[in-house]
Amino acid sequence: MRTILVAAVLGGLCVWMCAAPVEAAQMRAGVARVEITPPEKGTPLSGYAARTSGSIGVLDPLYAKALVLDCDGKRMALVSLDIISLPSERIPKEAEQRFGVGLVLLVASHTHFGPNFRSKRWPEPDGGEKTFRLTEDRVIEAIEKASQNMFPARLSLARGEITLGYHRLKMQPDGRRRPLFQNPDHLPYGPVDPTVSLIRVENTDDETTRALLVGYACHPVCLASRCLFISADYPGAMMAKVEAALRQPKAATKEVGNERPKARKRSVQSTENLKQEDPKPPALCMFVQGGAGSVNPYFIEEKTGQPGATTLHKHMGELLADEVLLAVRKSQPLAGPSEIQWRKKTLTFAHRWSTTATVPVEMATVLINRTIGIAAVPGETFLSLQTMFKRDAPVEFPLFAGYTTCGGAEWPSYIPDIRAAAEGGYGADYTTHIEVGAAERIANQAVIDLFDMKGMFHDKPGGK
């Protein structure tokens, strides 16, 4: 009898425990923007070694935009930067210690019209170091603001397509390639990726779009080397147009997804009430540069001596923005339980031209809701690395983030694939120093990490 009673009690307890609902993890997000424009005049600009003087003005401001994602206490930050690159040990360290952010991805657009922190031509002593530290301060501030203003979030995905660039290494009759830095006839000399990848972040409390991540692969060099104006180039123009569209009234923006329309009564005397309403935070558009090391834009200025002549970067940016605003209408909410995982590691490669030196590559791989897979890789990766990752990644929405640092490791410069290293050209067999085969190994590592995070490798032969 006692055995039967105990069994009944245990059985009832088991039924109760099995029936008890398990609360699903809630995705939360925070966004913030800060300006990182350096001094208007005299700032050495990055990207072109032949420049002999500093900046003479500002065409458009530079920003750092932070997106912080948190799921069940696991928190990461993606920071979109209008800058050429930003290796930093300090930012990830402080973000983890102060805000509990376990992974920071510093995603540079790679604009060639921002500050060159390493230049010796700064007008004041230690100017580059001072501006670098101030930039770090501002990025940390953006992460802090985003972390302090979190909201329940929903992620939605979309893709578009537009071809705005070309493969800039042209094949020659001898089987070698040479660089072609301008292509006014828009001739295809090799592979490009026309995909525009979109991740939309919505606040589920008020159904507003708070951030829109735009992934695209093309060098931001529309302004050309003679330009001495500070600028975010075409990514900045794209983001400005998208953000302006997302700020429009409901009637104008429901097609681009800023708000889901709701019935609302209006009265003649509602003007004062409207003034007193708390304005909703503006949506931020953030740019994720892809494997653009071998891709140049079709639109490159020939005359960049005056601001009035520099319009092609705006033209290209607005073309990309138009495709973004069309594609985001088709965005679909990310299904399944919320979850964030990542792997961060440093791969060490031989130096291509030295028998003693090594080249570290500090990379990260992120898996969100088992659907979004992000490969975050520093250096100027050729497009082929992005192509390999997207082809093999075991996720529905692979996103390659080139020019991205997650620590302070040395910048690895150009990372060509094996074929490109053999065929030669700019970034393929000069202005590169990483061993041949590094690109393939990096792409494979990101794919391995995704399979691992999905639990598809086992400790024993034949399965679990």
N, C-alpha and C positions, 0 to 999 in steps of 0.2 A: 504493500500500500504506500509506504514511504517512498519507494522507488518511483511509483507511478506519479505521486504528488510532485516530487522533485522534477521529474521529466516534464510534467505539465507546466510547472513554473518556468523552467528553463525554456521550454518551447514558446510559452507566451512572451517571455523576455526577448527571445530571438525574433519573434514576429514583430514586437514593438520596435526593436532596434532596426530591423530591416525596413520597416515602414516609415521610420522617422526620416523626414526630408533632409537632404544634405544641401545646405545653402551653396549655390554656385559662386565661384570667385567673381568679383565685380571688377571690370576694367575701369580704372580711373585715369584721368589725363589732366595735364596742366600745360599751358602755353604762355610764352612771354617773348617780347622783342626788346632789344636794346640797340642803340646805335654804336658802331665801332669805327666811324669815319676818322682817319688820322688827320693831322694838321693839313690845312688846305694847300699851303705852299711849302715847297722844299722837301716833301716826303719822297724818299727814293721809292720808285715803283718796282714791283716784282714782275718776273716773266720774260723780260728781254734784257740780256746781258749787255747789249750795245748801247743802252741808254747812258747818257753822260750827265744828266741833270734831273732834279727832282720835280715833283708835281707843281703845276701852275694854277690849279683850280679844281673844283669839284663839279662833275656832271650830275651825279646822283649819289645819295648817301649809301654807306655800307652798313649792313645790319648783322646781328647775331640773333637767331630765332630759335628758341628752345621748346622742344616738345618732351615732356616727362610722362612716361607711362608707368602705371603701378597696377600690379595684379597680385592680390594676396600677400602684400608686403614686399614683393620682388619689384624693384624699381630701376628703370633705365632712362637715360636721356639721349635724345638725338638733337644736335645743335647744327642748324644750317647756317653757314658762314659765307659772307661775301669777301672771300680772301683766297689767296693762292694755296695755302696749307697752314695747319696749326698743330704741329707736334707739341704736346704739353704733358708733363708729368703732374704738374700742380693742379690742373683743373679736375681730372678724375679723382685725385686724392682728396681734395677739399669737398668735392661733390658727395663722395661716399661718407666722409667724416661728418659733414655738417647737415646733409639732407638725406642720407640713406640711399643715395643713388649708386647702385653697384656697377653700372656700366655707362660710360659716356662715349658717344660717337660724335666726333667733331668732323662734320661733313663739309668740306670746303668746296665752293663752286669752282675754284681755280681761276678766278678772274685775274687777268694780267695787269690790272689797273688799281691794285690795292698796295698796301705797304710791304716793302721788302725789309724784314726785320734784320737780316744779316748784312745788309749793305753797310759799307764804311763811309758812305757819302751823306750821312745825316748831318744837318746843319749844326747840331749841338752834340757835345760828347755824350756817349752812351744813349743817343737818341733812339736807336733801334731797340735797344734793350728796354728803355723806358716805355716806348709805345707797345712793345710786346707784352710787358707786365700790365699795362693799362687795358690791353685787349683781353688778357686773361681775366682781369678783374671784372670786366663787363660781361664776359661769358659766364663766369660764376654767378654774377648778379642775375642774369637771365634764367639760369637753372634754379636759383633760389626763388625768384618770383613765380616761376612755373610750379615749383614744388609746393609753394604756399597757397596756391589757388587751384586746387584739384577739383575735378567735377566727374560725375559718372559719365562714362564715354562709350560710344559705339563706333566701331571702325567699319568703313565701307570701302570697296575696291572697284577700280575701273581702269580701263586701258584705252588709249587712243593711238593714232599713228600719224606721223608727219615726217617727211625727210627734209632736213634743213642743213645737212652737212655731207661731206664726202670723205672717203679714205684718202689721206693726204700723202701716201707713199705710192708713186706711180712706177709700174713695172717698165723696165727698159729691155731692149732686144737681147742684151747679154744675160738676162735672167736676174738682174739686180734691180733694186728699187731706189729711186731718189725722191727727196721730199718736194712736194708741190704745195706751197703755202697759200696760194690763191687759185681759185678755180671759177672765173667769171662765167664760163660756159656751162657750169653745173654738170660736168661729165663724171660718170661713175668710174672710179679707178680701183675700187675694191669694196669689201662689205661695210655696210653701216647698219645700225639698228634703229628703225623709225619708231620704235615703241615709246609711247608716253605712259608711264606707270603712275597711277594715282592712288593714294591712301587718304581717305577723308575721315576726319575726326569730329564727331558730333557730341554735343552735350545733350544727354537724354533727358535732362530736367526741363529744358526749354526748346529742344529740337533745333538748335542752331549749329551751324558749321563753325568750328573753332579753329581748325587747321586743315590745310590741304597740302600733302606732300606730293611733289612732282618729280619723278625720276626721268632723266633724259641724258643721252650721251653725246656731247659735242663740246669741243674746246671753246671757251668764252674769249675769243680773240677778234671780235667784230671790229674793234676800234684800231687794231693794228699797232705796230711797234712805235710809230712816231707820236702817238697820243700821249700827252703828259697830264691828262686830267684823271682824277680819281673817279672810278666808276665800277658798278657791279656788272657791267656789260649786259648781254642779252638776258641772263637769268634774272637780273634786277628789274629789267623792263617787263619781263613776263610776270614776275611776282607782283609788281605794282599794278598791272592791269587786272590780274585775277583778284587781288584784294579790293580794288575799286569796284569790281563787279559784285563781289560778295557784300559790299557795304550798301548796295542799292536797296531801295524800299522793297517790301515783300512782293508787291505786284511785279516788280522788275526782276527779282532774283529767285523766284520760286523755281524757275527753270534751271538755274545753276545750283540750286540746292542749299541756299543759305538758311532758309527757314521753311518748315512745312506750314502752309497757310492755315489759319484758324479764323473762324467767324469772329468779328469784332465790331461792336457798335460804335458809331462815331456821332458826335454832337457838335452843334455850332459853337458851344462854349468849351470845347475840349482843348483849346490851344494851351491854356495855362497848365492843365493836367499833363499834357505831353511834355512840357518843359520840365516838369517835376519828376518825370519817369526816370528811373535809373537806366542809362544807355547800356545796351548789351555790348560786351567786349567785341571788338572787331575780329574777324577771322584772319588768320595768318596764312600766307602761302609760303611754303618752304621748298627749296630746291635741293635735289639729291643728284649730284653729278655721277655719271656712269663711267664706263671704261672708255674715256675720251682721248686716250693717249695717241690714237692713230686717226682721229676724226677732227676735221676742221669745218667751220661754218662756210656755207656758200656766200654769206654776206660779210665782206671785209672792206672797211673803208680804205680808200686810196689817199684821201686828203683828210688829215685829222688835226690840222693846225688850229682850228677854231671850233668852239662848241657847236656853232650852227651847222658845221659840216658833218658832225657825228650823229647821224640818224639811223644808220643801218643796224646798230645794236638794238635800237627801239623797234625797228621794223621786224627783225627776227624774233625779238622777245614777244611782240604782239601777235605774230603768227603762231608761236607756240602757245601763248595764252588763249587764243581763239580755240585751238584744239583741246586745251585743258577744259575750257568752259563747256565745250560740246560733250566731251567724254564724261565729265563728272555728272551729267544728267542721267547717265546710265549706271551710276555706281550702285553696287549691291552690298547690303550689310554682311559683315563677316559672321558666318554661322559657327555654332559649336561653343563649348565652354571657353571662357577667357583663360589664357595662360601665356606666360612669358618665360622663355628659356634663352640662355646664351652660353656660348663657349668663347673664351678669349685665350689666345696663345701666341707665342712668338716663334716663328720659323727662322732658322738661321741658314743662310745660303753662302756659297763661296763667292768671292769677288771674281768677276769675269777676267779682269786684267791683272790680278795680283795672286800670288801663291800663298800669301799670308793673311790678307785682310778677309773679313766676312761682312755680309750684309744682312742685318736683322729685319724681319718683316713682322710687325705686331698687328695682328688681325683679329677680328671678332666675327662670329656667326650668330645670328639671332633667329629664333623661331617664335612666332606669335600665333596663338590659337591653332597651331599645327597647320597653318595655311600660308602665312607670310614667312618667307625665308630671306633674310638679309645677309649678304656677304659684304662686310665692311673691310676694305683693303686700302692701305696707304700707297703712295706712289702714283706714277702716271701709267696706269695699266692700259695695254692695248685692248681694243674692243673684243678681241678674240677671247680674252679671259672672261669677260662678261658673257659672251656667247656660250662658252663651255659651262659656266656655272648655271645659266638659265636652262640649258639643254638637259643637264643631269640632276638638277636639284629636285628632290622628292616632295615638292610642294606645288600648290596651285598658283601661287603668286610669288615667284622669285624676284628679288630686287637687288641689283648690284650697286653698291655705294663705293665708288672709287674716290681717291683723294681724301680718304677718311682715316683719321687717327683715333686711337683709343688709349694713347699713352705718349711718352716722350722719346720713343725710339728714333734713331736717325732716319731721315727721309730716304727711301730707297731709289728715288728717281724713276726713270722709265723701266717698265717691266714688259718686254715683248714676249710673244709666244715663240716656240722653237722655229717655225717656218719664217717668221718675221726676222728673227735673229740671224737666220741663214741668208735671207734675201737682202738684208741690210737697209740702210737709210737712217734718217733722223730718228733717234729713240730706239733703233733696232740693233745697230752695231757701233753707234757712237752716241754720246750723251746718255749712255746707260752703262751700268757697271755690275748688275746682278747676273749670276750664273745663268747659262742657257738651260731652259727647262723649269725655271722658277714659276713662270705663269701657270703652267699646267699643274704643278704641285700645289700652288695656292688655291686654284679652282677646285682641285680634288679635295683639299683639306676642308673647304667650306661645305662641299657636298657630303663628305664623311661626317662632319659635325652635325648636319641636319639629320642624316640617317640615325646617328647616335642619339640625338635628342628625341627622336621619334621611337626610340627603344627597339630598333631593328637589328642591333648587333647583340650577340649572346656570349656568355662566358664559356659555354661548353659546345663541342661540336654537335651539329644537327638541331640546335634549338635551345630553348630555355632549360 
